[in-house]
Amino acid sequence: MDLNLFRRRSLFSSKSSRSSSRSFTGFDPMRLTKSFASFLMALPVLIMLTMILRHHPSDRLTGFADARPSFTNASIPPLQEVDQVSQSTDMAKDKLLGGLLAPGFDEHSCLSRYESFLYRKASPHQPSPYLVSKLRKYEHVHKRCGPNTQSYNKTVEQLKSGGGSSVVGSTDCKYVVWVCYSGLGNRILTLASVFLYALLSDRVLLVDRGKDMSDLFCEPFPEKSWFLPLDFPITSKFNSFGPKSPESYGNMLKNNLLKASMGSVPSYMYLHLAHDYDDHDKLFFCDDEQALLKSVPWLIVRTDNYFVPSLYLMQSFEYELSRLFPEKETIFHHLGRYLFHPTNQVWGLITRYHKGYLARADERVGIQVRIFDEGSGPYQYVKDQISACTIREKLLPEVDMTRSIAGTPSENPKLKAVLMTSLVSGYFENVRNMYWEHPTVTGDIIGVHQPSHEGQQQTEKRLHNVKAWAEMYLLSLSDVLVTSAWSTFGYVAQGLGGLKPWILYKSENQTTPNPPCQRAMSMEPCFHAPPFYDCKAKKGIDTGKVVPHVRHCEDISWGLKVVDNHAEL
């Protein structure tokens, strides 16, 4: 059979058939085939667009991490869901807080480390490249000198032997040990202070775990723990250390047992930097004394003070601090976010509460109430002070006492979530009832929440501290913050959140202060018991007037805090 003839006939028949089909039915098999092929080619693109639109990360497009996560499957950590959407460089930077955190940790062992950015807006305060470099170098040294390394074991053996300078000189690692002491807010602030001192003095920080430190905080350094091993030879002495301890630096100075020219130094020295330290202890903040301390392999520090401001007054540290923190008021903001990551138990409390009560709000207002008067309260003058401050500063709207239902609402009424923390429930109930019983003049809806009310501070109870840490962290997620004078609880929240709070003045004679509050000039905590001494002139001086970036605190007139040079007087 002539195949060419067959092909020509088939082609003719096919053309006739297609022509006939178009004439009678409009059906074109060839066009259908092409259309189907085009559809198959476009299908992957359509699927990809569907997935992108389905997850729509709108908040991230503006440069902010999503501060209001809403997840349909609560068993899936939010970080996993975000990673499925994007692996972009910007997302990685947010996850590592602008390079502050090191990558490579086991994410599931400490979910908060790499998930925290999902719950707050990105900080406008980026860590300096020098600080990031310094932290990476410190991590390398910590890995080499940390617990149970060859260097650590060697230095511990020398500590046991009580070796002098001939032995001490052979050590390549020197240490500063933070002793667990005081309430949780004080512990967090003092641990950050001691870590900064370790960075400035080229020492390795080791942490006395106390009763619950490992239940509250994840390990901040890669590979090697920051916790002091349980068999450390002088741990049993920690509870007995105090201002009169013969091993204390102040007492050794007082008794002329320390001299720059001496042939040997102690194997360890206790630094008493708590609120009851004396003038000799305070000489720690003098440059000449630091030169002597450099040769001591083990420094043991017990303090309840955030002593960073006085480090800024030391010439030997001033230049290094200016390189680490070009924005001077960001010290605790950066070091706090680097060091303090809630354990998974605490993170569960934080994230569940945030999703349940705070995530859907247009604005979150934190109010931290801590009263140091005798008696448990609540006090009416404090209730009045909270209302006066929040309404006067337009943090919360006024209520309309003449109506039971809101009048004409504003064009864009807001849902505001108020998070209150206090040892008692009375202040929360007062604010909640005001906004429940009366409409706001703006039409805004105000939800008021308080996670716990423990009645009194219970520093030694583990669960109490777990809740306290969760509440400090929740407060730090606020958009605006009100804190109480003198309270380290509030200092921690404002520093972690990068917030300049409105500070409720401490009352005199149980009356409402006028004005009720003041905006802080810096997000930095206050040093409650600073020295007032000029090391060079060897005389008393007002240390709040030495340099423009160390000033007296708003809430404690004799305290010191670090501010940026352009901060308002």
MOJOKA-V912363 format. One record per residue. PHI is phi in whole degrees, -180 to 180 (none if undefined). BURIAL is 1 if it has 16 or more other C-alpha atoms within 10 Angstrom, else 0. Layout:
BEGIN
phi = (PHI;PHI)
burial = (BURIAL;BURIAL)
END
This chain:
BEGIN
phi = (none;-76;-65;-63;-65;-64;-64;-64;-65;-64;-64;-63;-64;-64;-64;-65;-64;-66;-65;-67;-64;-67;-72;-107;-124;77;-92;-127;-60;-63;-65;-62;-62;-64;-64;-65;-65;-64;-63;-63;-69;-84;-58;-59;-63;-62;-64;-63;-62;-61;-67;-64;-67;-64;-95;31;-80;-65;-65;-72;-69;-92;94;-113;-72;-67;-90;-132;-68;-133;-114;-73;-114;-69;-79;-94;-58;-58;-63;-62;-65;-68;-64;-69;-84;-152;-119;-68;-63;-62;-64;-64;-65;-62;-60;-97;54;69;95;-62;-93;-89;-77;102;-73;-70;-67;-73;-74;-151;-61;-66;-57;-107;-105;-58;-66;-75;-109;-146;-66;-59;-68;-75;-104;-88;-65;-69;-55;-69;-63;-59;-63;-64;-67;-65;-66;-62;-59;-65;-66;-62;-63;-78;-112;-66;-52;69;-81;-61;-64;-62;-60;-64;-69;-65;-62;-68;-64;-63;-80;69;-61;-91;-65;-64;-84;-61;-61;-87;-82;-102;-129;-121;-131;-127;-107;-91;-92;-67;-160;80;-73;-64;-59;-62;-61;-63;-68;-72;-65;-63;-63;-68;-65;-62;-62;-63;-63;-75;-108;58;-117;-100;-84;-127;-116;-69;-76;55;-93;-146;-59;-72;-82;-104;-126;-74;-67;-89;-107;-67;73;-115;-69;-95;-83;-65;-57;-65;-95;-57;-65;-116;-57;-63;-87;-57;-69;-92;-65;-166;-64;-104;-63;-64;-81;-72;-58;-61;-69;-67;-66;-59;-97;57;-95;-125;-142;-62;-95;-67;-78;-145;-128;-64;-71;-148;-142;-94;-107;-95;-120;-81;-60;-100;-73;-105;-63;-71;-61;-69;-67;-52;-88;-108;-59;-61;-72;-63;-61;-74;-68;-57;-87;-85;-71;-125;-111;-109;-115;-124;-153;-125;-118;-85;-92;-55;-54;-73;-66;-70;-93;-101;-62;-69;-109;-58;-67;-62;-63;-66;-78;-68;-131;-58;-88;-64;-84;-102;-60;-71;-57;-80;-67;-65;-72;-77;-88;-109;-115;-58;-64;-60;-63;-68;-63;-62;-62;-64;-71;-65;-67;-62;-67;-76;-127;-118;-63;-84;-72;-75;-148;-115;-115;-96;-131;-107;-116;-138;-111;-102;-71;-69;94;-87;75;-78;-110;-65;-66;-75;-57;-65;-66;-63;-64;-63;-68;-67;-81;-61;-90;59;-81;-133;-81;-71;-106;-95;-76;-94;-122;-100;-129;-60;-78;-67;-75;-69;-63;-130;-62;-110;-99;-110;-103;-103;-102;-113;-126;-167;-74;-123;-96;-62;-72;-61;-63;-65;-69;-61;-65;-60;-85;-85;-84;-136;-76;-84;-71;-92;87;-65;-102;-116;-105;-120;-139;-140;-67;-153;-147;-81;88;-152;-70;-129;-57;-85;-96;-61;-64;-60;-71;-60;-66;-62;-64;-62;-73;-58;-67;-60;-60;-68;-87;-70;-83;-135;-140;-117;-125;-103;-56;75;-89;-71;-57;-69;-58;-62;-62;-67;-69;-62;-82;65;-114;-96;-81;-91;-98;-73;-61;-71;-75;-111;61;54;-124;-71;-65;-134;-72;-76;-156;-143;-74;-67;-86;-155;-82;-71;-68;-101;-87;-75;-134;-79;-77;-120;-148;-95;-64;-76;-79;55;-153;-69;-157;-83;-72;-84;-129;-85;-130;-68;-98;-125;-130;-74;-76;-71;-98;-132;-64;-95;-76;-124;-145;-89;-133;-75;-59;-90;-62;-69;-75)
burial = (0;0;0;0;0;0;0;0;0;0;0;0;0;0;0;0;0;1;0;0;0;0;0;0;0;0;0;0;0;0;0;0;0;0;0;0;0;0;0;0;0;0;0;0;0;0;0;0;0;0;0;0;0;0;0;0;0;0;0;0;0;0;0;1;1;1;1;1;1;0;0;0;0;0;0;0;0;1;1;0;0;1;0;0;0;0;0;0;0;0;1;1;0;1;1;1;1;1;1;1;1;1;0;0;1;0;0;0;0;1;1;1;1;1;1;1;1;1;1;1;1;1;1;0;0;1;1;1;0;0;1;1;0;0;1;1;0;1;1;1;0;1;1;1;1;1;1;0;0;0;1;1;0;0;1;1;0;1;1;0;0;0;1;1;1;0;0;1;0;0;0;0;1;1;1;1;1;1;1;1;1;1;1;1;1;1;1;1;1;1;1;1;1;1;1;1;1;1;1;1;1;1;1;1;1;1;1;1;1;0;0;0;1;0;1;1;1;1;1;1;1;1;0;1;1;1;1;1;1;0;0;0;0;0;0;0;0;1;0;0;1;1;1;0;0;0;1;1;1;1;1;1;0;0;0;0;0;1;0;0;0;0;0;1;1;1;1;1;1;1;1;1;1;1;0;0;1;1;0;0;1;1;1;1;1;1;1;0;1;0;0;0;1;0;1;1;1;1;1;1;1;1;1;1;1;1;1;1;1;1;1;1;1;1;0;1;0;0;0;0;1;0;0;1;1;0;1;1;1;1;1;1;1;1;1;1;1;1;1;1;1;1;1;1;0;1;1;0;1;1;1;0;1;1;1;0;1;1;1;1;1;0;1;1;1;1;1;1;1;1;1;0;0;0;0;0;0;1;0;0;0;1;1;1;1;1;1;1;1;1;0;0;0;0;1;1;1;1;1;1;0;0;0;0;0;1;0;0;0;0;0;0;0;0;1;1;1;1;1;1;1;1;1;1;1;1;1;1;0;1;1;1;0;1;1;0;0;1;1;1;1;1;1;1;1;1;1;1;1;1;1;1;0;0;0;0;0;0;0;0;0;0;0;1;1;1;1;1;1;1;1;1;1;1;1;1;1;1;1;1;1;1;1;1;1;1;1;1;1;1;1;1;1;1;1;1;1;1;1;1;1;1;1;1;1;1;1;0;0;0;0;1;1;0;0;1;1;1;0;1;1;1;1;1;1;1;1;1;1;1;1;1;1;1;1;0;0;0;0;0;0;0;1;1;0;0;0;0;1;1;1;1;1;1;1;1;0;1;1;1;1;1;1;1;0;0;0;0;0)
END
